[in-house]
């Protein structure tokens, strides 16, 4: 595989920069693997592999969330670095994607250490913003916010740039140095972690009203002649049918039933 072009490298660094900022903002979801990996795959000419990798990592990151000052493992660095390693490694098979997925887990821990360093440096920026606020200098407060956010973007962009600076042959040699038995183990381990994400989705969504749709989904997935567009159209049609039947009240007593045996769903419905 040839080296990534300069334009693609610049675009990848920009994507990584926005992923780093949004990993703290949690606003535009650039840090989500399904977005960042897909975009990196798009700009490097490997959209399908990037989408598959992003989907695998997204299932791992479903339960990760920033809560107050507690920061989850850094999926922004994990997604960006894993996508770059996959592209430069040149292996876009299920095995190559599985290895990149497994490498994302230690990369997430490394990213967490980086964000701790950046947050420590941001303390000085916060003190500067406090001093500016006492003086009524709103522009200085805004600059302090932008500076702290810029540092978070560099937290992902710089490691991504360093990975891109490595020769493709070096990355491929490092990946080839991993023995086959370890690669197979990483693929299996990565698949098991992804299965946890599927279990979380089912645990959140599984009610007696939704289970029939799971069964239909598994049945339709076995029909290889159906394209993704056709499956999406069938899913949308079934969802619309379900919503229309729900509005009409299919319980047989002229109104909505007492509940769906899903306390959180009932609370949201009442709200």
C-alpha positions as CSV (number, residue, x, y, z in Angstrom):
1,X,0.0,0.0,0.0
2,X,1.3,3.5,-0.9
3,X,1.6,6.3,1.6
4,X,-1.3,8.5,2.4
5,X,-1.4,11.7,0.4
6,X,-0.6,15.0,2.0
7,X,-4.1,16.3,1.4
8,X,-5.5,13.2,3.1
9,X,-3.1,13.6,6.0
10,X,-4.2,17.2,6.5
11,X,-7.9,16.2,6.5
12,X,-7.2,13.4,8.9
13,X,-5.5,15.8,11.4
14,X,-8.4,18.2,11.1
15,X,-10.9,15.4,11.8
16,X,-8.8,14.3,14.8
17,X,-8.7,17.9,16.0
18,X,-12.4,18.3,16.0
19,X,-12.8,14.9,17.6
20,X,-10.6,16.0,20.4
21,X,-12.6,19.2,21.0
22,X,-15.9,17.4,20.9
23,X,-14.7,14.7,23.2
24,X,-15.0,17.3,25.9
25,X,-17.9,19.3,24.5
26,X,-20.2,16.3,23.8
27,X,-22.1,18.5,21.4
28,X,-21.6,17.5,17.7
29,X,-20.5,13.9,18.2
30,X,-17.4,14.2,16.1
31,X,-15.6,12.1,18.7
32,X,-18.0,9.2,18.3
33,X,-16.2,6.4,16.4
34,X,-19.0,5.9,14.0
35,X,-18.4,9.5,12.9
36,X,-14.6,10.0,13.2
37,X,-13.6,6.5,11.8
38,X,-16.0,6.9,8.9
39,X,-14.7,10.3,8.0
40,X,-11.1,9.1,8.2
41,X,-12.0,6.2,6.0
42,X,-13.7,8.6,3.6
43,X,-10.7,11.0,3.2
44,X,-8.2,8.2,2.9
45,X,-10.2,6.3,0.3
46,X,-11.3,3.4,2.5
47,X,-14.9,4.3,3.5
48,X,-16.2,0.8,3.9
49,X,-13.4,-0.3,6.3
50,X,-13.7,2.9,8.2
51,X,-17.4,2.5,8.6
52,X,-17.0,-1.1,9.9
53,X,-14.3,-0.1,12.3
54,X,-16.4,2.8,13.6
55,X,-19.4,0.6,14.1
56,X,-17.3,-1.9,16.1
57,X,-15.8,0.8,18.3
58,X,-19.1,2.4,18.7
59,X,-20.5,-0.7,20.3
60,X,-17.6,-0.7,22.8
61,X,-18.1,3.0,23.6
62,X,-21.9,2.9,24.2
63,X,-21.5,2.9,28.0
64,X,-18.8,5.5,28.1
65,X,-19.9,9.0,29.1
66,X,-18.4,12.1,30.8
67,X,-20.1,12.7,34.1
68,X,-19.0,16.0,35.7
69,X,-15.3,16.0,36.2
70,X,-15.1,12.2,35.7
71,X,-13.9,11.6,32.2
72,X,-14.6,8.3,30.4
73,X,-11.8,6.5,28.5
74,X,-10.9,8.6,25.6
75,X,-12.7,7.2,22.6
76,X,-11.7,10.2,20.4
77,X,-8.0,9.2,20.5
78,X,-8.9,5.5,20.3
79,X,-11.0,5.9,17.2
80,X,-8.7,8.3,15.4
81,X,-5.5,6.3,16.1
82,X,-7.1,2.9,15.4
83,X,-8.4,4.2,12.0
84,X,-5.0,5.6,11.1
85,X,-3.3,2.3,12.1
86,X,-5.7,0.3,10.0
87,X,-5.3,2.5,7.0
88,X,-1.5,2.6,7.2
89,X,-1.4,-1.1,8.0
90,X,-3.2,-1.9,4.7
91,X,-5.2,-4.8,6.0
92,X,-8.9,-4.1,5.5
93,X,-10.1,-7.6,6.1
94,X,-12.1,-8.7,9.1
95,X,-8.8,-9.7,10.8
96,X,-7.2,-6.3,10.2
97,X,-10.3,-4.4,11.4
98,X,-10.4,-6.7,14.5
99,X,-6.8,-6.0,15.3
100,X,-7.4,-2.2,15.0
101,X,-10.5,-2.6,17.3
102,X,-8.5,-4.4,19.9
103,X,-5.7,-1.8,19.8
104,X,-8.3,0.9,20.4
105,X,-8.8,-0.2,24.0
106,X,-5.2,0.6,25.3
107,X,-5.3,3.7,23.1
108,X,-8.4,4.9,25.0
109,X,-6.5,4.5,28.3
110,X,-3.5,6.5,26.9
111,X,-5.9,9.2,25.7
112,X,-7.4,9.4,29.3
113,X,-3.9,10.1,30.6
114,X,-3.4,12.8,28.0
115,X,-6.7,14.5,28.8
116,X,-5.7,14.6,32.5
117,X,-2.5,16.4,31.5
118,X,-4.4,18.9,29.4
119,X,-7.0,19.5,32.1
120,X,-4.1,20.2,34.6
121,X,-2.7,22.8,32.2
122,X,-6.2,24.2,31.8
123,X,-6.2,25.2,35.5
124,X,-4.0,28.1,34.7
125,X,-6.3,29.1,31.9
126,X,-9.3,29.0,34.2
127,X,-7.5,31.3,36.7
128,X,-6.8,33.7,33.9
129,X,-10.5,33.6,32.9
130,X,-11.5,34.3,36.6
131,X,-9.2,37.3,36.7
132,X,-10.6,38.6,33.4
133,X,-14.1,38.1,34.7
134,X,-13.4,40.2,37.8
135,X,-12.3,43.0,35.5
136,X,-15.3,42.6,33.3
137,X,-13.2,41.6,30.3
138,X,-15.6,39.3,28.5
139,X,-13.5,39.0,25.4
140,X,-10.6,37.7,27.6
141,X,-12.9,35.1,29.2
142,X,-13.9,33.9,25.7
143,X,-10.3,33.7,24.6
144,X,-9.5,31.6,27.6
145,X,-12.4,29.2,26.8
146,X,-11.2,28.9,23.2
147,X,-7.6,28.3,24.3
148,X,-8.6,25.5,26.6
149,X,-10.7,24.0,23.9
150,X,-7.9,24.3,21.4
151,X,-5.6,22.4,23.8
152,X,-8.1,19.6,23.9
153,X,-8.1,19.5,20.1
154,X,-4.3,19.3,20.0
155,X,-4.5,16.4,22.4
156,X,-5.8,14.2,19.6
157,X,-4.4,16.0,16.6
158,X,-0.8,15.8,17.6
159,X,-0.7,12.0,18.3
160,X,-2.6,11.6,15.0
161,X,0.0,13.7,13.2
162,X,2.8,11.6,14.7
163,X,1.2,8.4,13.6
164,X,0.7,9.8,10.1
165,X,4.4,10.9,10.1
166,X,5.5,7.3,10.5
167,X,6.4,5.6,7.2
168,X,3.8,3.1,6.1
169,X,6.4,0.4,5.9
170,X,7.2,0.9,9.6
171,X,3.6,0.6,10.7
172,X,3.2,-2.5,8.5
173,X,6.4,-4.0,10.0
174,X,5.1,-3.4,13.5
175,X,1.8,-5.1,12.7
176,X,3.5,-8.0,11.0
177,X,5.7,-8.4,14.0
178,X,2.6,-9.4,16.0
179,X,2.3,-13.2,15.8
180,X,-0.7,-14.7,14.2
181,X,-1.9,-16.4,17.4
182,X,-1.9,-13.0,19.2
183,X,-3.8,-11.3,16.3
184,X,-6.4,-14.0,16.4
185,X,-6.8,-13.6,20.1
186,X,-7.1,-9.8,19.7
187,X,-9.8,-10.3,17.1
188,X,-11.7,-12.7,19.4
189,X,-11.3,-10.4,22.4
190,X,-12.4,-7.4,20.4
191,X,-15.5,-9.3,19.2
192,X,-16.4,-10.2,22.8
193,X,-16.1,-6.6,23.9
194,X,-18.4,-5.5,21.0
195,X,-20.9,-8.2,22.1
196,X,-21.1,-6.4,25.5
197,X,-22.3,-3.3,23.5
198,X,-25.0,-5.3,21.8
199,X,-26.1,-6.6,25.2
200,X,-26.3,-3.1,26.5
201,X,-28.5,-2.0,23.6
202,X,-30.8,-5.0,24.0
203,X,-31.0,-4.4,27.7
204,X,-32.1,-0.8,27.1
205,X,-34.5,-1.5,24.3
206,X,-35.8,-5.0,25.1
207,X,-39.5,-4.8,26.0
208,X,-42.3,-7.1,25.0
209,X,-43.3,-4.5,22.3
210,X,-39.8,-4.5,20.8
211,X,-38.8,-8.2,20.8
212,X,-40.8,-9.0,17.7
213,X,-38.8,-6.4,15.8
214,X,-35.5,-8.0,17.0
215,X,-36.8,-11.3,15.6
216,X,-37.7,-9.7,12.3
217,X,-34.3,-8.0,12.1
218,X,-32.5,-11.3,12.5
219,X,-34.7,-13.0,9.9
220,X,-34.3,-10.2,7.3
221,X,-30.5,-10.1,7.9
222,X,-30.3,-13.6,6.5
223,X,-31.7,-12.5,3.1
224,X,-28.5,-11.6,1.3
225,X,-30.3,-10.3,-1.8
226,X,-31.6,-7.3,0.2
227,X,-29.5,-4.2,0.1
228,X,-28.8,-1.9,3.0
229,X,-31.2,0.6,1.5
230,X,-33.9,-2.0,1.2
231,X,-33.4,-3.1,4.8
232,X,-33.5,0.6,5.9
233,X,-36.8,1.1,4.0
234,X,-38.3,-2.0,5.6
235,X,-37.2,-0.8,9.0
236,X,-38.7,2.7,8.5
237,X,-42.0,1.2,7.2
238,X,-42.3,-1.2,10.2
239,X,-41.6,1.7,12.6
240,X,-44.3,3.9,10.9
241,X,-46.7,1.0,11.1
242,X,-45.9,0.5,14.8
243,X,-46.3,4.2,15.6
244,X,-49.7,4.4,13.8
245,X,-51.0,1.3,15.6
246,X,-49.8,2.7,18.9
247,X,-51.7,5.9,18.4
248,X,-54.9,4.1,17.5
249,X,-54.5,2.0,20.7
250,X,-54.3,-1.7,19.9
251,X,-55.0,-3.0,23.4
252,X,-58.6,-3.7,22.7
253,X,-60.0,-1.6,25.5
254,X,-60.3,1.7,23.6
255,X,-57.2,3.3,25.0
256,X,-53.7,2.9,26.0
257,X,-52.7,0.1,28.3
258,X,-51.5,0.6,31.8
259,X,-47.8,0.4,30.9
260,X,-45.1,-1.4,29.0
261,X,-43.4,-3.1,31.9
262,X,-40.5,-0.6,31.2
263,X,-40.5,2.0,34.1
264,X,-38.1,4.4,32.4
265,X,-40.1,4.2,29.1
266,X,-43.3,4.9,31.0
267,X,-41.8,7.9,32.8
268,X,-40.5,9.3,29.5
269,X,-43.9,8.6,27.8
270,X,-45.7,10.5,30.6
271,X,-43.2,13.3,30.4
